[in-house]
């Protein structure tokens, strides 16, 4: 039995869904800071078993940055550049609920 969940943050930067243990997170946001840009915090049932990281390109320059999702639910772009758009999706196994 796969349970399906879906929800969005009010600012629509993050969208995420879960089917069984598989979570997919999609984000589309423009950084307003240079440094570690926190996109949001995932609810408990959408958090990864282990922290995970993915390389993603900046929308305009194509330079690569890291998207990091920690076990506490924080999702951040590491080393983001102010004014750059970041858009991608990440899938991972979530903690049991």
Backbone as CSV, one residue per row, in Angstrom:
resi,resn,N_x,N_y,N_z,CA_x,CA_y,CA_z,C_x,C_y,C_z
1,UNK,0.829,-1.178,0.000,0.000,0.000,0.000,0.876,1.245,0.000
2,UNK,0.787,2.020,-1.032,1.530,3.278,-1.099,0.590,4.410,-0.712
3,UNK,0.999,5.145,0.299,0.218,6.314,0.699,0.724,7.517,-0.074
4,UNK,-0.191,8.333,-0.557,0.181,9.508,-1.326,-0.112,10.767,-0.532
5,UNK,0.842,11.683,-0.537,0.692,12.956,0.142,1.181,14.047,-0.799
6,UNK,0.604,15.200,-0.740,1.104,16.336,-1.507,0.732,17.608,-0.773
7,UNK,1.629,18.546,-0.798,1.363,19.831,-0.162,2.297,20.873,-0.758
8,UNK,2.024,22.134,-0.518,2.844,23.232,-1.011,3.081,24.233,0.106
9,UNK,4.209,24.920,0.038,4.406,26.067,0.915,3.631,27.231,0.338
10,UNK,3.237,28.145,1.178,2.433,29.294,0.757,3.143,30.142,-0.295
11,UNK,4.479,30.238,-0.218,5.182,31.081,-1.184,5.457,30.356,-2.502
12,UNK,5.053,29.105,-2.594,5.160,28.289,-3.806,6.596,28.055,-4.279
13,UNK,7.599,28.313,-3.425,8.970,28.007,-3.827,9.221,26.517,-3.792
14,UNK,8.538,25.804,-2.876,8.716,24.365,-2.717,7.401,23.646,-2.959
15,UNK,7.500,22.540,-3.677,6.369,21.633,-3.828,6.935,20.250,-3.562
16,UNK,6.194,19.443,-2.843,6.717,18.125,-2.537,5.586,17.119,-2.451
17,UNK,5.927,15.865,-2.763,4.952,14.783,-2.685,5.662,13.538,-2.178
18,UNK,4.859,12.628,-1.671,5.396,11.375,-1.152,4.520,10.230,-1.623
19,UNK,5.164,9.163,-2.081,4.465,7.928,-2.408,5.259,6.815,-1.753
20,UNK,4.655,6.201,-0.723,5.402,5.230,0.076,6.592,5.938,0.690
21,UNK,7.794,5.353,0.595,8.964,6.001,1.183,9.638,7.022,0.255
22,UNK,9.193,7.114,-1.013,9.833,7.991,-1.997,9.239,9.399,-1.954
23,UNK,10.104,10.382,-1.707,9.698,11.791,-1.690,10.337,12.491,-2.877
24,UNK,9.582,13.347,-3.537,10.111,14.210,-4.583,9.831,15.650,-4.192
25,UNK,10.872,16.468,-4.239,10.767,17.889,-3.922,11.120,18.674,-5.181
26,UNK,10.274,19.645,-5.534,10.530,20.533,-6.651,10.621,21.946,-6.101
27,UNK,11.563,22.714,-6.595,11.673,24.099,-6.146,11.976,25.007,-7.321
28,UNK,11.565,26.245,-7.194,11.822,27.285,-8.187,11.847,28.599,-7.429
29,UNK,13.035,29.161,-7.253,13.162,30.376,-6.454,14.358,31.193,-6.917
30,UNK,14.259,32.481,-6.702,15.366,33.395,-6.961,15.936,33.834,-5.618
31,UNK,17.237,33.665,-5.470,17.892,33.991,-4.207,17.895,35.497,-3.966
32,UNK,17.617,35.877,-2.727,17.688,37.289,-2.350,18.940,37.564,-1.513
33,UNK,19.809,36.559,-1.395,21.062,36.719,-0.649,22.195,36.030,-1.400
34,UNK,23.421,36.394,-1.060,24.595,35.654,-1.508,25.070,34.862,-0.303
35,UNK,25.168,33.574,-0.454,25.518,32.681,0.647,24.576,31.496,0.653
36,UNK,24.355,30.903,1.800,23.464,29.745,1.900,22.018,30.222,1.945
37,UNK,21.293,29.945,0.885,19.913,30.399,0.690,18.960,29.297,1.150
38,UNK,18.296,29.503,2.284,17.352,28.523,2.825,16.017,28.673,2.088
39,UNK,15.608,27.603,1.418,14.338,27.623,0.684,13.153,27.284,1.571
40,UNK,13.379,26.521,2.623,12.283,26.141,3.503,12.653,24.945,4.348
41,UNK,11.668,24.464,5.090,11.848,23.323,5.965,10.737,22.325,5.685
42,UNK,11.129,21.110,5.345,10.149,20.072,5.024,9.501,19.525,6.296
43,UNK,8.208,19.244,6.244,7.550,18.611,7.388,8.177,17.241,7.691
44,UNK,8.018,16.786,8.903,8.640,15.549,9.386,8.482,14.379,8.410
45,UNK,7.301,14.164,7.882,7.042,13.000,7.028,7.696,13.091,5.643
46,UNK,8.282,14.236,5.305,8.931,14.429,4.008,10.448,14.549,4.128
47,UNK,11.020,14.264,5.290,12.450,14.447,5.518,13.241,13.202,5.128
48,UNK,14.456,13.389,4.602,15.257,12.244,4.156,15.812,11.416,5.316
49,UNK,16.082,10.155,5.016,16.698,9.246,5.987,18.094,9.750,6.342
50,UNK,18.845,10.168,5.333,20.169,10.763,5.525,20.202,12.071,4.739
51,UNK,21.059,12.986,5.168,21.186,14.244,4.418,21.592,13.924,2.989
52,UNK,21.050,14.686,2.048,21.315,14.428,0.639,21.692,15.721,-0.065
53,UNK,22.439,15.594,-1.147,22.918,16.760,-1.870,22.850,16.494,-3.370
54,UNK,22.597,17.559,-4.129,22.516,17.449,-5.578,23.123,18.704,-6.192
55,UNK,23.825,18.543,-7.282,24.370,19.684,-8.019,23.279,20.244,-8.931
56,UNK,23.096,21.566,-8.881,22.077,22.204,-9.722,22.676,23.436,-10.412
57,UNK,22.226,23.741,-11.632,22.748,24.926,-12.320,21.972,26.185,-11.933
58,UNK,22.680,27.316,-11.976,21.998,28.601,-11.868,21.268,28.820,-13.183
59,UNK,20.115,29.421,-13.112,19.247,29.573,-14.284,19.911,30.407,-15.376
60,UNK,20.564,31.520,-15.011,21.105,32.455,-16.005,22.521,32.084,-16.431
61,UNK,23.410,31.842,-15.459,24.827,31.627,-15.782,25.175,30.186,-16.109
62,UNK,24.410,29.246,-15.582,24.733,27.833,-15.774,25.771,27.318,-14.790
63,UNK,26.307,28.209,-13.948,27.248,27.762,-12.911,26.529,26.813,-11.959
64,UNK,27.249,25.834,-11.460,26.628,24.837,-10.587,26.788,25.185,-9.116
65,UNK,25.715,24.962,-8.361,25.685,25.115,-6.908,25.155,23.805,-6.337
66,UNK,25.168,23.683,-5.011,24.690,22.462,-4.369,23.357,22.718,-3.680
67,UNK,22.425,21.816,-3.901,21.162,21.796,-3.165,21.347,20.756,-2.062
68,UNK,21.139,21.169,-0.818,21.328,20.264,0.316,20.032,20.153,1.100
69,UNK,19.624,18.905,1.372,18.447,18.648,2.205,18.919,17.840,3.405
70,UNK,18.767,18.411,4.582,19.221,17.770,5.817,18.108,16.957,6.467
71,UNK,18.494,16.086,7.375,17.518,15.248,8.067,16.579,16.057,8.960
72,UNK,16.943,17.304,9.280,16.037,18.169,10.048,15.024,18.869,9.143
73,UNK,15.088,18.609,7.830,14.130,19.158,6.878,14.563,20.433,6.191
74,UNK,15.670,21.042,6.627,16.119,22.271,5.980,16.592,21.986,4.562
75,UNK,16.115,22.792,3.610,16.523,22.690,2.218,17.198,24.005,1.858
76,UNK,18.444,23.935,1.381,19.208,25.145,1.093,20.003,25.000,-0.196
77,UNK,20.245,26.149,-0.832,21.194,26.232,-1.933,22.484,26.738,-1.307
78,UNK,23.541,25.936,-1.377,24.817,26.278,-0.749,25.606,27.183,-1.705
79,UNK,25.998,28.362,-1.215,26.772,29.300,-2.026,25.958,30.007,-3.091
80,UNK,24.673,30.204,-2.839,23.796,30.885,-3.802,24.295,32.304,-4.075
81,UNK,23.905,32.835,-5.219,24.254,34.191,-5.617,22.966,35.005,-5.699
82,UNK,22.967,36.159,-5.056,21.779,37.019,-5.055,21.344,37.342,-6.489
83,UNK,20.052,37.208,-6.739,19.495,37.504,-8.058,19.468,36.323,-9.004
84,UNK,20.089,35.209,-8.625,20.095,34.019,-9.483,18.873,33.154,-9.196
85,UNK,18.333,32.569,-10.250,17.187,31.662,-10.133,17.691,30.231,-10.066
86,UNK,17.066,29.449,-9.186,17.395,28.033,-9.020,16.104,27.231,-9.150
87,UNK,16.134,26.237,-10.034,14.940,25.434,-10.284,15.380,23.996,-10.544
88,UNK,14.809,23.062,-9.785,15.178,21.658,-9.973,14.220,20.777,-9.181
89,UNK,14.487,19.483,-9.207,13.760,18.548,-8.347,14.743,17.524,-7.809
90,UNK,14.415,17.002,-6.633,15.263,16.027,-5.945,14.351,14.930,-5.411
91,UNK,14.753,13.688,-5.590,14.005,12.557,-5.032,14.898,11.800,-4.058
92,UNK,14.301,11.291,-2.999,15.052,10.580,-1.969,14.104,9.723,-1.157
93,UNK,14.676,8.822,-0.339,13.885,7.998,0.562,13.682,8.755,1.865
94,UNK,12.450,8.757,2.348,12.092,9.481,3.568,12.063,8.555,4.772
95,UNK,12.078,9.195,5.928,11.927,8.465,7.189,10.578,7.776,7.208
96,UNK,10.482,6.675,7.929,9.195,5.984,8.067,8.243,6.844,8.882
97,UNK,6.957,6.732,8.545,5.946,7.493,9.294,5.052,6.544,10.049
